Amino acid sequence: MESAATMSFVLVLSEFLPVGLLPAIGDSLHVNTGTAGLLVVVPGLAAAVAAPLLTMA
């Protein structure tokens, strides 16, 4: 049970933490905020795949 809670915490953190930092990330990478926003797509897809698997486990 602890591993499922830990994985849920990590996935949620990896999705929501970058959202608040997107303007700073975009500035440091010299891209606009919309392009930097693509950084949240990969963790979101990982969460979409992992959530059913964790639920079944």
Number of C-alpha atoms within 10 A of each C-alpha: 6 7 9 13 11 10 15 16 12 13 18 13 12 17 19 13 11 16 15 9 13 20 17 13 18 16 12 9 12 11 12 13 17 11 12 20 16 11 16 16 11 12 18 16 12 12 20 12 11 15 16 10 10 14 8 7 8
